[in-house]
Amino acid sequence: MNIKQSYRLIQLNESVRNQMEVLQNNKNIKELELLPQQVNEDNKYLIDTK
């Protein structure tokens, strides 16, 4: 199989764009982005029991 490099790069670029779009629209990714803020807010209310 002899595929031109330019064609492979175009296909790879399209694949990466599709993956990025899926990740940007993924609810779970958005929740993960909010997790550090939620943890910080929860830690304000933790009592140190050491």
N, C-alpha and C positions, 0 to 999 in steps of 0.2 A: 504494500500500500504506500504509494508515494503521494502524500498530500502536501501541498505547498504550505510553507510556514505562515505566510500571510493569511491563508484561509484558516489555519489552526488558531492563529491569534484572534481573528475575528470571532470564531466560534467560542473561544475561551472568554473573550470579552462579553459576549452576549450571555454566556452562562453565569458569569460573575454578576452582571447587572441583574439578572433574574433572581439570583440568590440574595442579593442585597435588598431587592424589592420585597421578597418574601420575609426577610428578617426585619425590615423596617415596619412591616405591617403585622408582625407577630405579637400577639397580646402577651405571651409569656416573656418575651424580650423586654417589653415595656415594663412589665411587673418587676423584672430583675433590675432594671435601671432605677426603679423607685425603692428597691429594698434597702440600700444604705441609709436613705433618709428615714425610712420607717424604723430601722434598727436604732438610729441615733435618737429618734423621738421616744422610742420605748426605753432606751437606756436612761433617760432623764428620770424615769419613775422607778428604776430598780434601787433596791436598798442593799447597801454593802453589808454582808453578813459575815465577814472575815473576823 
